[in-house]
Amino acid sequence: MRQEVFRMERVTYIDKGIKQLEDFNLQIYQGEIMGLIPINAHGLQGLLQLMQTNLSLYDGHVYYCGERVNSWKSTRRSVNRIGVIDGNSRLVEHMTVTDNIFVLRQGFRQGIIQNKLLKGQLEPFMSDIEMDIPADAYVDKLSAFERVTVELLRAVVAGYRLIVFNEISTVVNGEELSKLYEIMHHYGKQGFSFLYVSPHLEEIMEVCDRVALLSNGRIQKIVQGEQMKAEVVEGYTLEYDRMIRYHMENRDPALWEKKEILSFSHITGEALRDFNMKVYERECLVIQNLDNQVYQDILQVLYGDKKLKKGACFILGKRVQLPASKEIAVISAEPTKTMIFDDMSYMDNLCMGLSRRMSGVWKGNMRDSIRREYGPVLGEEVFQMPVELLSEKQRYQLVYTRILLQKPKVVVCVQPFKGADLEHRVFVWKMMEMLLDKGMSVVILTINLADSMSLADRLVRIGKDGIVQEVKREEFGSLSITAPWLNLYRTEQER
């Protein structure tokens, strides 16, 4: 008989008057890798909070390792020994690997830290998973994948029997994910259990035993094996599939004039060395970052956070200073949180990009014209609403319409699907296609190729040594990666 590690039974959880979970049921067994696909993300953050901390319940019970740890009848306000690993590192940056794994854990009682002893204790763990991370390395010098591995080891050493990975593919690339799956299976055989949260069915099918579908704060269905693909694809992604097929059939980059719009020339930063790249008119270029330090370098170039050691950026052959140029717009990761200002009105938020292109945008007649033109699309009600009350879809729409008003030559989207559930991923995809249809060039800066591949005309992979691979659209079918819709490119190639 399978031993249960975690169970939520008929849980209803209300936070600030909003019902986050309703009649929620979930079981995870010892050694199991359980998948969770957020069809929509309502209730996901509440679930993760409840797994770690025993907050007050409106109804239901929570069990962990055979013990009832929370109940609507009584709440202990205690913390459960469950680890959550996501894009936000919980390691202490300026301490070593051994300090984070051993010294900072609960119950560490050595008065004098013996580094040699701790290093010896770490070696078997590293050997077990075939990793070679220096014990005395400082966390801020580690790659993103190494940080994830250290967080996992810290949870294992601390005796956490359940470890949650939340959208981890936004942090580590495809090759690293395969290694992470091996490590998860290794610890699964030792009795550790995992909850793997991802909107990507391909990831779920590669690593998980079962998958639960989360929608509106409830588990709608739990499926396993081949049933996973049938249930999820047929039930929830048919619209996405149809969109992509239509996009592929009606978009032919070979028909366009290959006009250079944006170029990076001899860019040198902390990790980037003599980096050169071109972006062409109307194309969708996906840049996959294989190294976290290079990724941070590129972000600093785009946002102008650091002065370049060497190199320049050009738009239509004219040297420009980023991010001041009106011809380039950057949509940051999770833009509904990072690009909207709740203390400003909807109209002020909307016109921020347009103000870079023309004066007088803050005058009444200009704003009235914008409202007449975009009111039927955005909905008249949004202009009267406090920004903090906008729905997630309305917030995405606000960000992308702001860019549309600005009319830049190039739009750089930083991990555009990060933090978006399946429902909102479809909407983000449509918004980026809209920018392409308006004649703009779209550059997608990402770590995971899953959704971006379906829009791409060209793929560039960048590592420490610069561009390590460039793949044209007609060659996508040859990519040895696991990504949604890759079979569609292979079908196209065969035709």
N, C-alpha and C positions, 0 to 999 in steps of 0.2 A: 504494500500500500504506500502511495506517495505521501511524503511528509510535507505538510503545509508550512510555509515560512511567513506569509503575510496574507491577511484577509480583511477586506472592508465589506461589511454586511449591512445593507439597507441604510447607508449613510446619507443623511441630508445635512448639508453644511451651508450656513448663511453668514456672509461677511458684509458688514456695513449695509444691511438691509437687502442685499442681493443674494439670491439663491445660487451658490456656486456649484454644488453637487446635490442631486436629488435622487433618492432611492438608488444609490450607487453601490454596485457589487463588483468585487474584484478579488481573485485568488491567485497567488503565486506560490509555486511549489519549490522545494529544495532542489538546487542544481538546475533550475529552469531559466531560460532566457525568454522572458515574456515581452512581446512587442505591444506598443500602443500607438495607434495612428489617430491624431486629432483631426477628425473631419472638420469640426470647428473647435477652436481652442478654449471655448467657454468652460471654465471649471478646471483647466489643466493646472494653473498656478495654485489654485486651492487644493487640488489633489497632492501636489508636491509638498506644500506646506504641511498638510495633515499627515503625510507619511513621516515627516521629520519631527513635527511638534504636535503634541496632543492638545489641539485647540477645542473650544467648546462646540459640541455637536447639537444640532436640533433633533436629530434622530440617528439611530444606528449604533454600530460597534466597530472597533478596530482591533485586530489581533496581530501580534508580531511574535514569532518564535514560540507559538503555543500559548502565549499569555495575552489576556485582554488588557490592552494598554489605554484604550479610550472608549467612552460610552456616553450616550446622551444622559444617562443617570448620574454620572460623576466624571469629572475631568481632573486629571492629576497635574496638568500643565508641564509634564515631563518631556524630555527629548528622547526620541527613539534613535537607536544606533543604526541609522540608515544613511548611506552616502548618496549625494546628488552631485553629478559631474556634468558640467555644461560649458558654454563659451566663456563664462566668468570664472577665472581661476580662483580657488579658495586657498591657495598656497601663500605663504609669506615670502614676498619677492626677494628680500635681501638676506635670506637664510639659505643654508645648504639643503641638499636633498635629504641627508640623514636627519638634520634638524627637523624638517617638515614631517618626515615619516615617523620618527621615534620620539624626539624630544617634546614636540608639541601635542602629542596624543594624550588623551585622558589616562591618568594612572601612572605616568612616567615619574619615577621616584629617585632617580640618581641625583645626588647633591652636586657631584662633579661630573661634567659631561666628558666621557672617554671616547673621543672621536674614532680611535683605532678599533675599539670594541664595537661601536655602532656600525662602522664600515664592514666589519666581519659579519655582523648580523644581517646586513643588507645583501651581501653577496649571494647567498642561496636563493633569495627572492628574485634577484636579477637573472641568475642562472636558470631558474625554473622557467622563466618566460622568454629566455634568449634575448635579453636586452642588456645594453652596456652603457648605462648612464652613470657618470662618475659620482661617487658618493659625496664628494666635497664640492661638487658643482653648485653654483648659486642659481636659484630658481629663475631669476630674471635673464639668465643666459641660455636657458633651455629652449628647445623648439616647442611649438604648441603640442605636438604629439608626445614629446617627452614629459611635458607638464601633466597631460592627461594620464600618462602611465604612472607618474609619481602620485597623483591623486588616487588612482586605483590601488596602488600598493599601500598607501596610507590607510585606506579603508579596509584592505585585507588584513594588515598588521593590527589594526584596531579591533578586528573581530566583527566588522559589520557584515551581517549575513545577507543583506539585500543592498544592492548598489544600483542607482538609477543613472542612466546616460540620457541626457535630454538634448536632442538635436545636435549631436556631437559631430556630425558631418559638416557643420559650418566651421569647424575648427581644424579638423584633420582631413587630408585628401584621400583619394581612393585607395592608393597603395597602403597608406597607413591604416585605413579602416580595416583592410584585410588582416593586417597584423593584430589590430585590436580585437578582432573577432576571434583570432586564435587564442589570445590571452583570456578572453571571456570564457571560451569553451574549456580552457585549461582549469580555470577556477571553478567553473560549473561542475566539473568532475570531482572537485574537492568539496562540493556542497554549497558553494556560494550561489546566490540567485541574483538575477538582473532584471530590471525593467528598462527596455530600450524604447525611448520615445522618438518617433520620427514620422514625418509626413510622406516619406518615400517608401513605397511598397517594395522596391528592389532591395533596399537595405534590410527591411524587415524579413523578407523571404530568405535572404542570405544567412542571417544569423539567428532568427527567432524560431522557437518551437510552436508558439501560438501567438495570435495577435488579437487585441481588443480594439474596437472602434469606438472612439469617444466623440459624442455629439451632444451639445447643450447640457453638459454636466451629467450625462448618463453614459453608461456602457451600453451601446445599442446591440452589439453582437460580439461574440468571441469565436474565432475560426482558427483552423490549423491546416498544415500541409497544403496540398494543391487547392483546397477550398479557399485559402487566403487570397490567391490571385483572382479566382472567379468572383468571389464576393466583393472584393474591394474594387477591382477594375470595372466589373459590370455594373456595380451599384453606385459608384461614386466618381469615376474618372472618365466616363464616356464623353462628357462635354469637352474635357481637356483634350482627349484623343481627337475628337472631330476638329477642334480649333487648330491643332498642330498639323493635321493632314491638309486642311484648307490652306494654312500658311505656307506649307512646303510646296503645294501644287501651284500657288500663285506668286511665288517669290523666286526670281531667277537673277542672281547677282551678275551672271554673265552678260546680261542685257545693259548693264549700267556702264557709264564711262568711269574708268578707274581714276577718279580725281582725288588727290591727296588733300585731306582736310586738317588733320592734326598729326604732328610728328614730335617725337621725343628724340633729341639728339645728344648723345654722349652724356646722359644723365648719370651722375655719380652721387651717392649718398652714403649712409652707414654700411649698408649691405650691397646695394646696387653698384655695379662697376661698369662704366662706359656703356650704358644701356641705350639702345636705339630701337625705335618702333614707329610704324606709320598706321594711321587710321584713315580709311577711305570714305568718300561721300556715300551716305545712305546705308552703309554696311552695319551689321551687328557683329562686333568683335568681342569674343569671350576671352578674358585673360585669367588663366588658372594659376594661382600662386602655389608653388610647391615648397616654399620656404617662408616661415612666418616673419622673419626679419626683413626679407625682401618685400613682403606684403605691407609691413609697417612703413617701409621706406616709400613705397608708391603712394600710400595714403598721405604721408607728410608732403610729398611733392604736390599732390592734388589740392590739399588744403592750405599749402603754403606755410606749414608749421615750422619748417626749418629751411634755412637758406641752403641752396644746392652747393656742394663742393665744386661741381663742374657740370656743364651742360645747359641746355635751353629747351624751351617748348615753343613750337610754331603752329599757328593756325592760318591756313591758306598762304603759307610761306612767310607770314609776318610773325616776328618774335613777340610772345605775349608773356605776361607775368601772371602766374596762377596764384590764388584763385580769382584775381581781379577781372579777368577778361569776361566780357558779356557773352562771348561766343561759346563758352563752355559752362555747363551746369553739372553739379555733383549731387546725386541723391544718395545720402548716407545710408548705412545699414540701419534697419528698423526705423524708417523715416517717420512713422506715426508717433514715435517717442522722441526723436532727435531733431526733427525739422519743423515742428509745429509749436507755436508759442501760445500757451493757454491764456496769458494775460493780454493778448492782442485779439482784436475782432477777427471774424472769418475773412472779411474783405481785406484787412491789413495783411493777414497771413497770405492771402491769395496774390496780392500785388507786389510782394517783396521782390520776386524775380523780374517783373516787368519794369520796376523802378531802375534797374540796371541798364535798361535799353532806352528808355525815354523819360523826359522830365514831365512834370504835370500830372503824374499818375495819382497823386494824392488829392487832386482837385475833384470836386463833386461831379462835374459833367463826365469826366473820364471814367469814374467809378460807376456811374449810372449806365454808361455804355457797356461796360464789362458785365454788369448784372443782367442787362437785357439780353446780351449774347449768350451768357453761360448759365443763366438762371434755369432755363428749361432742361439743361443737361445735368447740372449739379443738384437741382431742386431748390425752389425759392425759399424753403424753410430754413436752409442752412445759413443764410445771411443774417437771420435773426437769432440763431442759437448761440449760446456760450460755447466756445471751442471745446472745452473739456467735456461737453455732453455729446459731441459728435460720435457716431458709431465708428468702428474700425474701418469699414469700407469708405465712409465719408472722409475719414482722415487720409486714407491712401489717395482718394480722388482729389482732395485738396492739394496734396503735394505734387501729383503729376500734372494737374491743371496749372499750377503755378509755373512749372517748367514749360508747359505748352504756351503760356502767355509770354514767357521770356524769349522763346524762339531761338535757342542757341544752335550753333552748328553741331555741337557734340554734347551728348548727355552721358555722364559716367555714373553707372549704377553700382554701388558697393553692396555686394551680397544682397540683391534685391528681394530674395525669397526668405531671408533669415527671419525667424520668428513668426512667419505667416503660416496659418493652418491651411489645409487643402482648399477650403472655400476661398480664402483670400489669395492664395497662390494663383488661382485661375484669374482673379481680377487683376493682380499685379502683371501677369503675363499679357493680358489684354491692354493694359496701360502702356507697357513698353512697345507692344506692336503698334499702338496708336502713334507713338513718337516716331517710329520707323516709317509709318505710312505718311507722316507729315514731312518726310524728307530729311530728318535728322539722323546723324550717326549715333549709334548706341554702343557704348563700351561697358561690358559687364565684368566687374572685378569680383572674382569668386575663388573659393577653395574647392567647393564641391560642384561637379558639372551637372548634377541631376536635372534641374529644371532649365538651366541656361542653354543647354545643348539644343533644345527644341526651337530656339530663336536664332541660333548662331549661323553666321555666314562663314566665319573663320574662327579658329581656336589657336591661341598662343599660350604655351606653358612656359612659366618663368621660374627659374631656380636661382641659386647663388651665383651661377655663372652666366646669368642673363637668359635669353631665350633658348630653351632646351628642345623645343619642338614647336613647329607650326603646321597646322592641319587645315586644309581647305574643305569646304562644305562637301564636295563630292567624295572626299576621303574619310568622312566621319564613320562610315560603316566599317572601316578597318581598325577603329579604336578598340583596344582590349580593356574596356572598362565596363562596369555595371552602371548603366544609366537608363532612366525611363526614355522611351521613344527611340532608342538606338536602333531597334529592329526596323523602324520606319525608314531610317536612313539607309539601312542595309537593303531594304526592299527597293528603295529608289535607285540605289547603286546598281542592283541587279537588272533593273529595267533598262 
